[in-house]
């Protein structure tokens, strides 16, 4: 059975506290921070972009796998912030990582679920024996217009997942499926620097309809009950939404707590749900099931059911844990934040 062979995560060291942003705009701190359930967010360095972040995550995934880059048969790069409108992030990252030249490659864009779509494509190629290993990267330097609600959570980060099958797999994919509809809750027109959104419309019917619909479908298909999972991970646009989604699907706070990273790093868009998955994989034990549903505005959700194998124990020693990266931080003030995000 195909599944995850290795993974790598990268979180920029820089952080800005939401209290710093709130102070600049003279907002109600309790209302903003309490409502979002986010304390601070990661900020890409002035010389970092989605590709450099994706490369760092990819390097860690390859190191964990102990795999020659030439064995990777596909590279799918999911992001909302590709540095180039025309010039693929996937080929740049692959070249740096030593992959190629004989591989499938594509940049994917589906808001925050672009990378999980890449995982599904890579998994299909592996299951059909077209390739042996595939790499899916989710990386973003999320955009948030100053004084917009997105500014409080839009963050930076990246996760790379190497998929394959056989004895090297650390988490088998027991099932995967998707739910998709034309629900324009969030968009950015060509040439526009910052995205627009419908505010509360992003909760219902956007986020919750897709997450819950996909979640129910996966549970019904697999005939596995919520209590049979050790962990549950959902896309995290803020700290409130994944908690509500988990409750709607019958998962407990204890099942989702290990993967909740949004309160300390914000929402790195395409890397959001995958960062939660990476954090769970850092601590998971063999034979544990993980329920996972991503979300992308526009709108859709990709769902996966994973089951860890005995191989995960040795692989966990070969990466930089997400928790370690979360704690390795340098706080910056608002003017520096504007500089790093190229707003000034």
QUITA-V438167 format. One record per backbone hydrogen bond with DSSP energy under -1.0 kcal/mol. NH is the residue of the N-H (numbers start at 1). CO is the residue of the C=O. If there is no record, write none. Layout:
nh:NH co:CO
nh:NH co:CO
//
This chain:
nh:3 co:164
nh:4 co:171
nh:5 co:162
nh:6 co:162
nh:8 co:160
nh:10 co:158
nh:15 co:330
nh:16 co:41
nh:18 co:39
nh:20 co:17
nh:21 co:17
nh:22 co:18
nh:23 co:19
nh:24 co:20
nh:25 co:21
nh:27 co:22
nh:32 co:28
nh:33 co:29
nh:34 co:30
nh:35 co:31
nh:36 co:32
nh:37 co:33
nh:39 co:263
nh:40 co:263
nh:41 co:16
nh:42 co:265
nh:43 co:14
nh:48 co:45
nh:53 co:49
nh:54 co:50
nh:55 co:51
nh:56 co:52
nh:57 co:53
nh:58 co:54
nh:59 co:55
nh:60 co:56
nh:61 co:57
nh:62 co:58
nh:63 co:59
nh:64 co:60
nh:65 co:61
nh:66 co:62
nh:67 co:62
nh:71 co:68
nh:72 co:69
nh:73 co:133
nh:75 co:104
nh:76 co:135
nh:77 co:106
nh:78 co:137
nh:79 co:108
nh:92 co:88
nh:93 co:89
nh:94 co:90
nh:95 co:91
nh:96 co:92
nh:97 co:93
nh:99 co:94
nh:103 co:101
nh:104 co:73
nh:106 co:75
nh:108 co:77
nh:113 co:110
nh:114 co:111
nh:117 co:113
nh:118 co:114
nh:119 co:115
nh:120 co:116
nh:121 co:117
nh:122 co:118
nh:123 co:119
nh:124 co:120
nh:125 co:121
nh:126 co:122
nh:127 co:123
nh:128 co:124
nh:129 co:126
nh:130 co:125
nh:131 co:125
nh:134 co:163
nh:135 co:74
nh:136 co:161
nh:137 co:76
nh:138 co:159
nh:139 co:78
nh:140 co:157
nh:142 co:155
nh:148 co:145
nh:151 co:148
nh:152 co:149
nh:153 co:150
nh:154 co:150
nh:155 co:267
nh:157 co:140
nh:158 co:10
nh:159 co:138
nh:160 co:8
nh:161 co:136
nh:162 co:6
nh:163 co:134
nh:164 co:3
nh:169 co:166
nh:170 co:4
nh:171 co:4
nh:172 co:307
nh:173 co:2
nh:174 co:305
nh:175 co:305
nh:177 co:303
nh:179 co:301
nh:181 co:299
nh:183 co:181
nh:185 co:183
nh:187 co:196
nh:192 co:189
nh:196 co:187
nh:198 co:185
nh:201 co:198
nh:202 co:199
nh:203 co:200
nh:204 co:200
nh:206 co:201
nh:207 co:202
nh:208 co:203
nh:210 co:206
nh:211 co:207
nh:212 co:208
nh:213 co:209
nh:214 co:210
nh:215 co:211
nh:216 co:212
nh:217 co:213
nh:218 co:214
nh:219 co:215
nh:220 co:216
nh:221 co:217
nh:222 co:218
nh:223 co:219
nh:228 co:225
nh:229 co:226
nh:230 co:289
nh:231 co:289
nh:232 co:255
nh:233 co:291
nh:235 co:293
nh:239 co:36
nh:244 co:240
nh:245 co:241
nh:246 co:242
nh:247 co:243
nh:248 co:244
nh:249 co:245
nh:251 co:246
nh:256 co:252
nh:257 co:253
nh:260 co:257
nh:264 co:261
nh:265 co:261
nh:266 co:262
nh:267 co:153
nh:271 co:268
nh:272 co:269
nh:275 co:271
nh:276 co:272
nh:277 co:273
nh:278 co:274
nh:279 co:275
nh:280 co:276
nh:281 co:277
nh:282 co:278
nh:283 co:280
nh:284 co:280
nh:287 co:308
nh:288 co:285
nh:290 co:306
nh:291 co:231
nh:292 co:304
nh:293 co:233
nh:294 co:302
nh:296 co:300
nh:298 co:183
nh:300 co:296
nh:301 co:179
nh:303 co:177
nh:304 co:292
nh:305 co:175
nh:306 co:290
nh:307 co:172
nh:308 co:288
nh:309 co:170
nh:312 co:309
nh:315 co:311
nh:316 co:312
nh:318 co:315
nh:325 co:321
nh:326 co:322
nh:327 co:323
nh:328 co:324
nh:329 co:327
nh:330 co:13
nh:332 co:15
nh:337 co:333
nh:338 co:334
nh:339 co:335
nh:340 co:336
nh:341 co:337
nh:342 co:339
nh:343 co:338
nh:344 co:338
//
